Amino acid sequence: MQTELSTQLGVEHAVFGFTPFPAVAAAISRAGGFGVLGAVRYTAPDDLRRDLDWIEAHVDGKPYGLDVVMPAKKVEGVSEADVEAMIPEGHRDFVRDTLAKYGVPELAEGEAAGWRITGWMEQVARSQLDVAFDYPIRLLANALGSPPPDVVSRAHEHGVLVAALAGSARHARKHQQAGIDIVVAQGYEAGGHTGEIASMVLTPEVVEAVDPLPVLAAGGIGSGRQAAAALALGAQGVWLGSVWLTTAEADLHSPALTRKLLAAGSGDTVRSRALTGKPARQLRTEWTDAWDDPQGPGTLPMPLQGLLVAEAVSRIQKHEVDPLLGTPVGQIVGRMNEVRSVQAVFDDLTRGFEQAVDRVNRVAGRSGQ
Amino acid sequence: MQTELSTQLGVEHAVFGFTPFPAVAAAISRAGGFGVLGAVRYTAPDDLRRDLDWIEAHVDGKPYGLDVVMPAKKVEGVSEADVEAMIPEGHRDFVRDTLAKYGVPELAEGEAAGWRITGWMEQVARSQLDVAFDYPIRLLANALGSPPPDVVSRAHEHGVLVAALAGSARHARKHQQAGIDIVVAQGYEAGGHTGEIASMVLTPEVVEAVDPLPVLAAGGIGSGRQAAAALALGAQGVWLGSVWLTTAEADLHSPALTRKLLAAGSGDTVRSRALTGKPARQLRTEWTDAWDDPQGPGTLPMPLQGLLVAEAVSRIQKHEVDPLLGTPVGQIVGRMNEVRSVQAVFDDLTRGFEQAVDRVNRVAGRSGQ
């Protein structure tokens, strides 16, 4: 599965794997794809340094990248406490009451309350970049808008390609104007923050909008036939996130969550503002239902919602409170039905891709395949 | 673009075109695809007979089919008046007030109030079938669930294949158990009634669920690269509806509506219950916004909503009241930017398909294409 972009990056297959787990990222790169480590959970630069050291030691010299969360808009002159004060008391009561209703225990003294997407993440992301550029990363992806111009320049000085996620052609063109190198077209069916436009429509639209920039298709891809479809749509590669969550190398720290992912069907996700205040696809749970219920208080805008629920989500995850337990994941969760190694997922993907190419050639009457 | 199904039906390309317009259906079949005439708007059997006669005279002996709307559930012992009486007065007021707000004129004396999906459509559909089986139709599709067993048998006695739309694998398996021959997997991005699962995920899921039944992919398809993607996903053909609405042969009776379709982007549709009470993708308008507004009365369940708004929708269409004017259409509307002949759409589709196959072969390293 070779495109100009995969050749440029020196990988065997144009398969980009986004994951928060260093062991998964390294395994993806070792398998011939391109592992991208999600950095959002690293609040301390030294933790990131430790995990990049680990990847370096386990990636067999194969290329890999980093995904940061750097908001396009800066928030200046407003403290986190100022924003906390903007959260209505009724919403805090709703969180408290919902946790009480399900008997969710407190966190232990000193336990971290989990990551949260705030307007202050740029500082965190910049400190991550100070670390990352010490390593031979080949790609820097940003999950929230285009990175600031100085970050794009700095990446280019280090020979690092810059990618950004887009849910519409308009959004993709803004990235192009910001000088980024690769657009990840994130379809409606994808896990995490998504727009309304499905991959079948979004991918070719973005490909045409930013031509000649390479586009990676994200959303709904977990098999070789889906990869072949994305490449037929004009993508230069596929960007997979969800499918790695149930690999043997992933470390969800929650057997209950792994069970829920393995059991879920493609209809068991919801695009909800419950997690961050912006629509993000995730497992549908009684927690998302409570936030999406018209009888409830409703969600707050980003970054308020993320601040409001950060501790609650950590408590739910830590104590594996089943009816409330969820995670960002795409509709492809319906095909994640057993724990497999990253290599096994990869083998399936490349074999399925070849079969899909055979099928398309038969349909096209090109029998000499 | 040849599959087992297209060979079985004797068409050159596995492209199925659904349309309410006889001229479009005939042109699709003449171009080498398979035209499927939507029968929902024919309340008088003689009107259907007249249009099937027209198709027979213009299809050059090529095969074609018919799409009916036959609800799976019968409603017995309840009259249309009984159901009308179930509509709350507040909802009638809301319709009246909204029409008044936009100054929507009345229909002229004797003008029909448009079609509506009700529990009584089975009688209408059966009278349509009595007509249809006098013609050499090759396919009978049903847009609402599986057709009743006697209808399936009758079709098979006439050598007519039966297709049914499904928005989930579970739904598709029910069709298979009902003895239908073809499943149309209708993705989230499609126009009209849709589920939540996007084509990229839905198509392979349905293909595996009903194997060895042939599956047609619907939703998001309007170009050759999208057709190639659908075939890579395992479909035996593609089912296109929206893309024909802006062809030269289509007769929308509304230049304003055609203009809106040509101008709309892929983000300008909404999946709303405003039209029938079930979620159906359509142009987003101030009419759908009014029904989807949490401050409004909200929509009623099928068949109440359809009965409630039938006359209002006819008035809006008849008088081309721009802010309220809409139609069922899929996200592919973003690529419908000029009026073209059916043949031109077809030529683009087949050329784009060949290019997409070339692209996929290059990616797969099969250079001898």
Interface residues (C-beta under 8 A of the other chain):
Chain A: M1 Q2 T3 A14 S168 A169 G187 Y188 E189 G195 E196 I197 A198 S199 M200 V201 L202 P204 E205 G219 G220 I221 S223 R225 Q226 A228 A229 A230 L231 A232 L233 G234 G265 S266 G267 P294 G330 Q331 I332 G334 R335 F353 E354 A356 V357 R359 V360 N361 V363 A364 G365 R366 G368 Q369
Chain B: M1 Q2 T3 A14 S168 A169 G187 Y188 E189 G195 E196 I197 A198 S199 M200 V201 L202 P204 E205 G219 G220 I221 S223 R225 Q226 A228 A229 A230 L231 A232 L233 G234 S266 G267 P294 G330 Q331 I332 G334 R335 F353 E354 A356 V357 R359 V360 N361 V363 A364 G365 R366 G368 Q369
